[in-house]
């Protein structure tokens, strides 16, 4: 009786890997991860807020095939007398699964609660603003340079 690739797949391992990853996603997306513990200062309460990003990837595959003729001859003790393997020995295969991921959080705002009302104070990431300005300026410079050179060639 021949065994198929589906019968060789460790289904429990696949389910376990997916379940573990989904549990991690649910843990990182809970409200207590996004909203920090309130900080009290007199009559003012401040609640920190974060942006949480989770990236995941899974993959798997399998395959089977015949061993090359050159590898079946020679020093192999299981080879027949004519140097060829039996059909069961010349057929091989394998499977593999894997996954990976990353979670990241960054502060984005503070909720400030006072007797006079509630306001949201955004946290500005200065590094991001500077990098965006540099990238935009660089693109504008190179676009203008390209357009100027194109116009000069047409004259």
N, C-alpha and C positions, 0 to 999 in steps of 0.2 A: 504494500500500500504506500503510495507516494504522499509526502507531507507537503502541503501548499504553504506559500509565504504567509497567508493570513493566519494559519495555525501556529506559526512560529512567533508572531508579534506578541510581546508581553503587554497585553491590554491593561493589566493592573498598573504597570509602570507608566503608561501613557495617561491613564485616568488620574493617577497620583500626581504626576507632574502638572497637569492642567488644573487640578483642584488646588494644589499648593500655590500656583501662580494667581488663580482667581481669589483665593483667600488673602493674598498679599495686596491685590488691587483693592479689595473691599476694606482692608485695614488702612490703606493710605488715602482712601476717599471718604473717611468718616468726618462728620462735622467738627469733632474735637481736634482733628489735624488741621483743618482750614481755619477754624476760629480758636485762638489761644485762650488761656485762662484770663479772666478779667483782672485788671490791675486797678486797685482803688487808691486814690489819693484825695483825702478829704471827702468832698461831695462829688468828686469826679471819678468816673469809671472809664478805663481805656481797655478796649478789646482788640488785640492784634489779629489781623486777617492775612492769610497766605494763599498763594496760588500753588496748587499741587498738580504736577504733571507726571503721568505714568506712561512709559513706553514699554511695550512687550512685543516679542516676536517668537513664533514657534515654527518648527519645520521638521520634516521627517521624510524618509524615503526608504526605498528598498529596491533590491534588484537581484537578478539571478542570471546565470549564464554558464556556458561551458568553459572549462579550462583550456588554454591553448595546447595544441598538440605537442609543442616543444617542451612544455613543462611536465608532461605526463611520461616522457621517456627518460631513461637514465638511471639515476641513483635511487629512485623511489622503490621501496621494498614491496609496496602494495600493487605494483604494476604486474600485469600478466606477462607471460613469457615472451610475447611479441612486442613488449614495450608500450602497450596501450592500456588505459584504465578501463574498468567496467563502466557502463553508463551511469550508475549511481555515484561512482567516485569522480567522474569528470564533470559533474554538474555542481555548481556552488552558488551561494547567494548570501545576502546579508541585509540587515535593516538598521536604521538608526533614527533616533529622535533627539531633538534638542530644543532648547529655548533660552531666552535671555531677556533681560529687562533692566530698566532703571527708573528710579523715582526721584523727583526733585521738587523742592518747595522753595519759595522765595516770598518775603514779605511784600504785600502790595498796598495795604491800607491799615488805618487805625480807626476804630469806631469810638468816638468820644461822647460819653453820656454825661451831661451836666444838668443841674436843676433848670437851666434855661433852654434845654433842648438837646437834640442828638445831631451830630455831624460826622461825616466821613472825611477823614484826612488822608489823601493818597500819599503813598511813599514813592517818591520819584527815584528811579535807579539812574543816577548820574552817568555811570559808565555806559549804560545802554543808550542814553541820549547822545553822549559824545560819539560813540561808535556809529550810531545812525547818521549823525551829522557828517562825520568823516566819509562814510560810505556814499551818502547822497552827494556831497561835494565832489568826491572823486568821480562818480558817475557823470555828474554835470560837466566837469572839466574835460573828461575824455570824450563825451558826446559832442561838446562844443569844438574841441580840437579836431575831431573827425569831420564835422560839418564844415569847418573853416578850410580844411585841407581839400575837401571835395569841391568846394566853391572855387578855390584857387586853381585847381586842375582844369576846371571847365573854361576858364578864361584864356 
